[in-house]
Amino acid sequence: MSPRHHRWLTLPSGSLLLACLALPGFRDCGATRPMTTNALLIGICLVGGAAVICALALARRRAERWVAIAFIVLAGTSAGVLTVICAAVDRVYAGITMALTASVCVALGGLVWQREARGGFAAATLYVKVLAPLMVAAFAITAAVSTWHPPPDEDVVVPTWFPVVH
């Protein structure tokens, strides 16, 4: 059996995508929302966990190429949804930005994975040699420009004319 080069891309990026569940996600309506408050964001992060499990479990299986293609589609869709979320909320934090980078890297890992599953081991090796340093640079740059500690939530201002019941 040939070495599984795609794992150099798929495992770290999928693990990071899953780990983004623990990060602050975005600010909306003056309050910071963690990634776990939105079911769509939870689903996107679980794509990373599924990619890790399948990358470890599948080796030389009949449908391996189709699984890799499915992860390319899922990760590409996740990146598109995260881009729309970036435009729709007040401010994005490390959860969204790191998940966006990890989604793109899972898709690139899937490209290498499907190439290996098709028998193109030389091309897959070349892709990994080019993509691995780019992936590390993308994660480092994204981590450097991301907001890891959002400011405190804004106080809710109650209008003075609002009746207060004691």
Buried (B, 14 or more C-beta within 10 A) or exposed (E): EEEBBBBBBBBBBBBBBBBBBEBBBBBBEEBBBBBBEBEEBEEBBBBBBBBBEBBEEBEEEEEBBEBBBBBBEBBBBBBEBBEEBBEEBEEBBBBBBBBBBBBBBBBBBBBBBBBBBEEBEEEBBBBBEEBBEEBEEBBEEBBEEBBEEBEEEEEEEEEEEEEEEE
